[in-house]
Amino acid sequence: MKKIPIQSVSAFGQVVRAVRKAGGVRQDDVAGSVGVSHVYLRDLEHGKETVQMGRALQVLAELGIRMELEIPDEAFERLQSDAARLAAKKAAFEQQAQQSQGVMRAAAKRKGEEDGNP
């Protein structure tokens, strides 16, 4: 694998096109397997500035292209901190949801017992 610096949408598109062609895959085949139109893939390969990033990432995955970002150390530290905070919030939310489900099950059980259902 080779690392290619990407400085523009045009360069990004050129890489996508080169990898697709090297694999002997047609645009409509890649587009179909990803769930995008062949027009979208053409636009991506031609460096259209307004292509959707999420779909572009799907195309990369389909073609076996891995993308990495180099960021300043300070930003990396912030990213890790934000990720840890988000993980803690998610865990607290999941715990709260489990507790709520337990309360709802207990209430339903009591209601069933009140109605004469064991």
C-alpha positions, 0 to 999 in steps of 0.5 A: 500500500502507498500513502498519497497526500490529498490536497484537493477534492480533485486529487481525491477523485483521481485516487478513487478512479485510479484504484477502481480502474486498476481493479478492473471495475466499472463505475456502475458496478461500484456504484451499485454495490455501494448504493449510489448512482453512477452519476455520483461516482462520476462526480466523485472521480471528477472532483466535484466539490459538493459530493456527500462525504458519507457516500464517498467514505462508502466508496473508499471502503468498497474499493479497499482504500483506507483514509487517515487524517494527520492532526496536531497533537493538541487536537488528538488529545482533545479528540481522546478527551471528547471520546472518553466523555462521550463514552461515559455519557453513552454508558450512563444513558444505557444504564438509565434505559435499563433501569427504566425498562426494569421499572416498566416491567415491574409496573406491568407485572403489578398491573397484571397481578391487580387484574388477576393475572399471575 
